[in-house]
Amino acid sequence: MPRLPLVLVHGYSADAGAFRKWSAELGARGYDVSTIHVCNYRSLTNEVTIRDIAEGFDRALRERAGLDRDEPFDAIVHSTGMLVVRSWLTAYAKRRDRLKHLVALAPATFGSPIAHKGRSWLGALFKGNRELGPDFLEAGDRILDGLELGGRYTWDLAHQDMLGAETYYGPTGDTPFAFVFCGDRGYSGLGAVANSPGSDGTVRWAGCALNMRKISLDLTVDPARVGATGRVGVEPWPNVDIPMIFVAGKNHGTILSEPGRWLVDMVDRALQVSNAEQFDKWFATAERDADAARRGIEEWQQFVIRAVDERGDPITDYNVQLFSRRGHDEEPIPFAVDVHTYLADPSLRCFHVNLTQLGVKDMTSLWIRVIASSGSALVGYTGFGSDKVGSVASGTSREGKWDGELDLSSLVGDAKVKFFYPYTTTLVELKLNREPLPLAGRNEVCWF
């Protein structure tokens, strides 16, 4: 099949030079270098958002790359470049047909554990813009906000291209064929200070793939009316699963600077996939070859939990705990060991979980405990499922604190959609009621 124009999109704090090695490797494999367009964009300025870059990307395709408005093309993205192209892709439906192949190298699909560190003064000093001018030492605060773990930007974007009613990534050619790679290790030497467990040094293995799920936990609904499992919902999944493929011996930087023959060959083959049969065959080969890179690596999963009331307003003071139950005995599950609270909205939190250490494969019982507080004696959070404080129906104390439980055992064992699944991100939306509390037998918020 004829090769399409190829667009390369770099990550945060980088520039077009980051793809120098890839341009040379693809040229050596017969690509016309005049049709390889390496994108540049501003990431180290506090005035620009990821959506701004996506809009600029669309104009640059026409004005600088010379592509016609509806001309098809392929894209290879690195890190934040994934969010730029996904933002561009979701702006207008017809773009799903225009982008034919999307190859993601260590993509920040759900952000990065180091993004919130870059927003400090030290982040600006070490990663910020070093060129004299109005943006000197700026770190790109609004872009880093979009990259923050558990952030509203990646939450909303996932609802557009992965959880929306339309298919964005499929095996037929009507939507982009998508492929995701990530290195199997972090940085070495001085760069190792940035490493965090379960990552390539910058992005988490669990935050790369395009095969996430969303679970809704609605504690506002009476289980006597809908049954024990009626309050646990799984959102429909319109896309084909796109797992993350490990690349042996690579980290977030060397996947660009030293890609190696196997990775370049697999990307070359990915760009030639044109139907469902070739798509399935490519993944079978990639996962077989990547088995060696997976051996000995602990399995990680990422959860992004958002707590809201029945009106959709955020619940900012809450705590979640997981446990299994055997008869009357409870066995705590260390779920909340590595938690990041989104700085701009504490109702959003990211939980990074080592599944290997949890030993979840043989788990048959799973419960979640929710503790929420309004911080007020006038209003509080209520829900069904409490046997800790107050009545079974409300469970709310006079201080506005609610403590309740919900059985999630339908999501373990032989469940079609599992709560625990390695190298993926799972969104969890938790809903409670927010109600005025009675004081001295009467409502003190509004009365006649």
ZAMARRO-658725 format. One line per 10 residues: number of its first residue (from 1); for each residue x, y, z of C-alpha. Coordinates in Angstrom, 2 decimals. Example, Ala and Ser with C-alpha at 12.3 -4.5 7.8 and 13.67 -1.06 7.14 Angstrom:
% ZAMARRO-658725
1	12.30:-4.50:7.80 | 13.67:-1.06:7.14
//
This chain:
% ZAMARRO-658725
1	0.00:0.00:0.00 | 1.27:3.54:-0.72 | 2.75:5.33:2.27 | 0.85:8.32:3.62 | 2.37:11.56:4.87 | 3.79:10.92:8.35 | 3.53:13.43:11.19 | 5.78:13.13:14.27 | 4.71:14.91:17.49 | 7.10:15.32:20.45
11	6.39:15.58:24.16 | 6.57:18.19:26.92 | 9.73:20.34:27.08 | 11.10:18.74:23.88 | 11.29:19.90:20.27 | 11.42:18.46:16.76 | 15.00:17.33:17.30 | 13.72:14.55:19.57 | 12.62:12.63:16.45 | 15.92:12.97:14.57
21	16.80:9.29:15.01 | 13.32:8.13:14.02 | 13.31:10.26:10.87 | 16.62:8.70:9.84 | 15.49:5.15:10.62 | 12.25:5.51:8.65 | 14.10:7.10:5.75 | 16.41:4.08:5.69 | 13.33:1.87:5.36 | 12.16:3.59:2.21
31	10.03:6.45:3.54 | 10.23:9.61:1.48 | 11.75:12.04:4.00 | 10.01:14.93:2.24 | 6.67:13.47:3.46 | 7.85:13.11:7.08 | 6.73:16.24:8.94 | 8.17:16.76:12.43 | 5.93:19.00:14.51 | 7.17:21.71:16.88
41	5.00:23.30:19.57 | 5.36:25.51:22.62 | 5.07:23.62:25.90 | 7.12:25.84:28.22 | 4.80:28.82:28.40 | 2.12:29.35:31.02 | -0.32:30.88:28.52 | -0.95:27.78:26.37 | -3.18:24.74:26.98 | -3.10:21.32:25.32
51	-6.26:22.25:23.43 | -4.52:25.38:22.16 | -1.70:23.21:20.84 | -4.21:20.86:19.18 | -5.80:23.81:17.39 | -2.38:25.06:16.35 | -1.54:21.55:15.16 | -4.54:21.60:12.82 | -3.46:24.91:11.29 | 0.16:23.76:11.02
61	-0.92:20.67:9.07 | -2.27:22.99:6.36 | 0.06:25.96:6.53 | 3.42:24.35:7.32 | 3.16:20.66:6.41 | 1.17:21.45:3.25 | -1.54:18.84:3.80 | -4.97:19.53:2.33 | -7.83:19.99:4.79 | -9.11:16.41:4.31
71	-5.86:14.71:3.31 | -5.21:11.47:5.26 | -1.99:10.98:7.22 | -0.31:8.80:9.84 | 1.09:9.97:13.18 | 3.81:8.84:15.58 | 3.60:10.57:18.96 | 5.74:10.60:22.07 | 4.60:11.34:25.63 | 2.45:14.52:25.70
81	2.16:14.33:21.92 | -0.49:11.67:22.54 | -2.74:14.19:24.30 | -2.19:16.75:21.53 | -3.29:14.34:18.80 | -6.19:12.91:20.85 | -7.42:16.45:21.49 | -7.18:17.23:17.77 | -8.90:13.95:16.90 | -11.91:14.52:19.19
91	-12.60:18.11:18.12 | -14.44:17.02:14.92 | -15.84:13.59:14.07 | -14.54:13.54:10.47 | -10.95:13.48:11.75 | -11.39:9.84:12.79 | -11.34:8.94:9.11 | -8.49:11.29:8.22 | -5.98:9.89:10.75 | -5.21:6.39:9.50
101	-2.57:5.11:11.93 | -1.68:6.35:15.41 | 1.57:4.98:16.88 | 2.20:6.05:20.48 | 5.67:5.79:22.03 | 5.55:6.02:25.84 | 2.35:8.11:25.67 | 1.08:10.20:28.57 | -2.43:8.88:27.90 | -3.38:9.45:31.54
111	-0.69:11.94:32.50 | 2.60:11.55:34.33 | 3.63:11.16:38.00 | 6.18:13.95:37.62 | 3.82:16.57:36.12 | 2.81:18.18:39.42 | 6.49:18.48:40.41 | 7.17:20.66:37.36 | 4.73:23.29:38.60 | 6.98:24.33:41.46
121	9.77:26.91:41.22 | 12.36:24.11:41.15 | 10.46:22.52:38.29 | 10.72:25.78:36.38 | 14.41:26.00:37.17 | 15.30:22.51:35.95 | 12.71:21.94:33.20 | 11.50:25.42:32.39 | 12.17:27.64:29.42 | 15.83:28.75:29.50
131	15.60:31.21:26.63 | 15.59:34.86:27.62 | 12.28:36.55:26.95 | 8.78:36.86:28.42 | 8.53:33.07:29.00 | 11.90:32.75:30.78 | 11.78:29.97:33.43 | 8.10:29.29:32.81 | 7.24:25.59:33.05 | 3.98:25.49:31.09
141	1.60:25.42:34.04 | -1.58:24.86:32.03 | -0.04:21.98:30.08 | 1.27:20.44:33.30 | -2.24:20.74:34.75 | -3.46:18.63:31.83 | -0.69:16.11:32.52 | -1.30:15.83:36.26 | -2.30:12.41:37.55 | -6.03:12.06:38.11
151	-6.61:15.40:36.38 | -9.88:16.69:34.98 | -8.40:17.10:31.49 | -7.51:13.43:30.98 | -10.76:12.38:32.74 | -12.85:14.41:30.28 | -10.78:13.41:27.24 | -11.22:9.71:28.05 | -14.99:10.25:28.14 | -14.77:11.64:24.60
161	-12.61:9.16:22.71 | -12.73:6.01:24.85 | -16.10:6.11:26.62 | -18.23:8.10:24.21 | -20.99:6.67:22.05 | -18.77:6.62:18.93 | -15.79:4.40:18.11 | -12.49:6.27:17.87 | -10.01:3.39:17.66 | -11.01:0.30:15.70
171	-9.80:-2.51:13.42 | -11.59:-1.58:10.20 | -9.88:1.52:8.81 | -12.92:3.73:9.38 | -11.11:4.95:12.50 | -7.37:5.07:13.23 | -5.48:1.84:13.75 | -3.77:2.51:17.10 | -0.61:0.96:18.59 | 0.98:1.71:21.98
181	4.55:0.99:23.13 | 6.43:1.71:26.35 | 9.88:0.91:27.70 | 10.23:-1.68:30.47 | 12.52:0.32:32.77 | 13.24:3.76:34.19 | 16.20:6.09:33.80 | 19.75:5.22:34.85 | 22.48:7.44:36.28 | 21.50:10.91:37.50
191	18.13:10.63:35.75 | 17.15:7.80:38.09 | 16.03:10.40:40.64 | 12.89:10.86:38.51 | 12.01:7.16:38.47 | 8.87:5.90:40.18 | 7.77:2.25:40.49 | 5.85:0.81:37.55 | 7.05:3.42:35.06 | 9.54:4.12:32.27
201	10.84:7.04:34.30 | 8.20:9.53:33.13 | 4.92:7.73:32.37 | 3.35:4.80:34.17 | 2.91:1.50:32.35 | -0.67:1.46:33.63 | -1.34:4.91:32.18 | -0.35:4.30:28.54 | -2.83:1.91:26.98 | -6.10:2.63:25.19
211	-8.08:-0.17:26.85 | -9.35:1.47:30.03 | -12.76:0.91:31.66 | -15.11:2.97:33.80 | -17.02:1.67:36.82 | -19.84:3.64:38.46 | -20.62:3.10:42.16 | -23.96:4.69:43.05 | -24.63:4.65:46.79 | -27.64:6.94:46.40
221	-29.75:3.98:45.22 | -31.56:1.70:47.68 | -30.26:-1.89:47.20 | -33.69:-3.16:48.28 | -35.01:-1.68:45.04 | -32.27:-2.55:42.54 | -30.51:-5.52:44.16 | -27.00:-5.87:45.54 | -25.30:-5.43:42.15 | -27.65:-2.78:40.77
231	-25.52:0.02:42.19 | -22.34:-1.19:40.46 | -22.28:-0.21:36.79 | -19.78:-0.68:33.97 | -19.79:1.88:31.15 | -20.22:0.54:27.57 | -16.94:0.12:25.66 | -17.20:1.16:21.97 | -13.54:0.68:20.99 | -11.29:-2.26:20.27
241	-8.81:-2.92:23.10 | -5.38:-1.39:22.47 | -2.97:-2.85:25.06 | 0.46:-1.47:25.84 | 3.39:-3.38:24.27 | 6.58:-3.49:26.34 | 9.87:-2.64:24.61 | 12.78:-4.41:26.27 | 15.66:-2.30:27.54 | 14.11:1.11:26.81
251	13.08:4.03:29.00 | 11.17:7.22:28.26 | 14.15:8.81:26.54 | 15.85:5.92:24.76 | 12.60:4.80:23.12 | 13.22:7.88:20.93 | 16.99:8.24:20.86 | 17.88:4.53:20.60 | 14.74:2.73:19.39 | 16.49:-0.39:18.12
261	15.70:-2.57:15.14 | 12.76:-4.53:16.64 | 10.78:-1.41:17.60 | 11.37:0.38:14.28 | 10.39:-2.78:12.40 | 7.18:-3.15:14.43 | 6.26:0.50:13.87 | 6.95:0.13:10.14 | 4.65:-2.90:10.03 | 2.00:-1.10:12.09
271	1.90:1.73:9.57 | 1.10:-0.81:6.85 | -1.88:-2.45:8.61 | -5.01:-1.94:6.52 | -7.66:-4.38:7.78 | -8.86:-6.31:10.83 | -6.98:-9.50:9.96 | -3.66:-7.67:9.66 | -4.44:-5.72:12.84 | -5.03:-8.91:14.88
281	-1.97:-10.59:13.37 | 0.21:-7.58:14.25 | -0.87:-7.67:17.91 | -0.37:-11.43:18.13 | 3.20:-11.00:16.91 | 3.91:-7.97:19.11 | 2.62:-9.57:22.30 | 4.53:-12.79:21.60 | 7.77:-10.86:21.03 | 7.17:-8.70:24.13
291	6.76:-11.71:26.46 | 10.45:-11.59:27.35 | 10.18:-7.93:28.38 | 7.21:-8.76:30.65 | 8.95:-11.55:32.52 | 9.88:-10.57:36.05 | 8.03:-7.23:35.86 | 5.46:-6.58:38.55 | 1.92:-5.92:37.36 | 0.56:-2.44:38.06
301	-2.83:-0.82:37.64 | -3.98:2.77:37.98 | -7.37:3.90:39.30 | -8.75:7.42:38.95 | -11.59:7.94:41.41 | -13.96:10.90:41.25 | -16.45:11.43:44.10 | -19.56:13.52:43.38 | -22.97:14.15:44.89 | -26.30:13.55:43.17
311	-26.03:16.94:41.42 | -22.56:16.22:40.07 | -20.82:18.60:42.47 | -17.44:17.43:43.78 | -16.95:15.74:47.14 | -13.52:16.91:48.23 | -13.14:15.27:51.67 | -13.43:11.51:51.36 | -11.51:8.30:51.88 | -11.82:4.89:50.22
321	-10.58:1.54:51.50 | -10.79:-1.95:49.99 | -11.14:-5.19:51.90 | -12.15:-8.80:51.38 | -14.61:-10.57:53.64 | -14.73:-14.14:54.90 | -17.78:-14.57:57.08 | -17.58:-11.82:59.71 | -13.84:-11.31:59.26 | -12.45:-8.45:57.18
331	-9.03:-8.55:55.53 | -7.74:-5.08:54.53 | -6.35:-4.66:51.00 | -3.51:-2.07:50.81 | -5.13:-0.13:47.98 | -4.34:3.45:49.05 | -0.56:3.16:49.40 | 0.36:5.44:46.46 | -2.28:8.15:46.02 | -2.12:11.51:44.24
341	-4.87:14.07:44.78 | -5.47:16.38:41.81 | -4.38:19.84:42.95 | -7.19:21.77:41.25 | -10.03:19.47:42.39 | -9.53:17.06:45.34 | -12.61:15.07:44.30 | -10.28:13.46:41.72 | -7.60:11.11:42.99 | -5.22:8.69:41.31
351	-4.36:5.37:42.99 | -1.35:3.40:41.73 | -1.63:-0.25:42.77 | 0.91:-3.09:42.62 | -1.30:-6.05:41.67 | 1.54:-8.55:42.07 | 1.93:-7.67:45.73 | -1.84:-7.61:46.32 | -2.24:-11.13:44.94 | -5.57:-10.35:43.26
361	-5.75:-13.33:40.88 | -7.38:-15.64:43.43 | -9.59:-13.01:45.03 | -13.28:-13.96:45.29 | -14.58:-11.28:47.68 | -14.12:-7.53:47.34 | -15.72:-4.65:49.26 | -15.17:-0.90:49.25 | -15.56:1.30:52.31 | -16.31:4.99:51.74
371	-15.92:7.72:54.35 | -17.03:11.21:53.33 | -17.34:14.42:55.30 | -18.92:17.78:54.53 | -17.14:19.43:57.45 | -20.45:20.94:58.51 | -23.20:20.19:61.01 | -25.74:21.72:58.61 | -25.28:19.45:55.57 | -23.82:16.00:55.12
381	-23.35:13.12:52.70 | -25.70:10.18:52.85 | -26.07:6.88:51.10 | -27.29:3.33:51.43 | -24.93:0.71:52.78 | -23.84:2.04:56.15 | -23.62:0.00:59.31 | -20.98:2.19:60.88 | -22.62:5.45:61.96 | -26.25:6.42:62.36
391	-29.08:4.62:60.58 | -28.66:2.03:57.83 | -30.25:4.36:55.29 | -28.28:7.49:55.96 | -25.29:6.66:58.15 | -24.52:10.36:58.66 | -23.27:11.71:61.97 | -24.01:15.15:63.37 | -20.62:16.33:62.07 | -21.61:15.54:58.47
401	-19.44:12.41:58.31 | -20.74:9.35:56.44 | -19.25:5.85:56.57 | -20.58:3.09:54.34 | -19.73:-0.07:52.41 | -20.49:-1.57:49.02 | -19.99:-5.13:47.77 | -17.82:-5.25:44.60 | -17.49:-9.03:44.44 | -19.32:-9.05:41.09
411	-16.14:-7.50:39.60 | -13.71:-10.26:40.64 | -13.47:-13.97:39.93 | -15.05:-14.87:36.60 | -16.49:-11.40:35.98 | -16.50:-10.27:32.35 | -15.16:-6.84:33.39 | -12.78:-7.11:36.31 | -11.96:-4.50:38.93 | -8.29:-5.51:38.82
421	-6.62:-5.70:35.40 | -2.87:-5.15:34.85 | -1.31:-2.31:32.87 | -4.59:-0.38:32.54 | -6.30:2.66:34.02 | -9.77:2.24:35.49 | -12.01:5.25:36.10 | -14.32:4.99:39.10 | -17.15:7.46:39.66 | -18.49:7.36:43.20
431	-21.85:9.00:43.94 | -23.41:10.01:47.29 | -26.32:12.23:48.29 | -25.72:15.61:49.91 | -28.56:16.60:52.21 | -29.39:19.10:54.99 | -28.95:17.54:58.43 | -31.57:17.76:61.16 | -30.48:19.63:64.28 | -32.61:19.32:67.43
441	-35.19:17.54:65.31 | -35.53:20.16:62.58 | -33.87:21.23:59.31 | -31.62:24.23:60.02 | -30.78:25.00:56.37 | -34.23:26.10:55.19 | -37.54:26.31:57.08 | -40.89:28.08:57.29
//
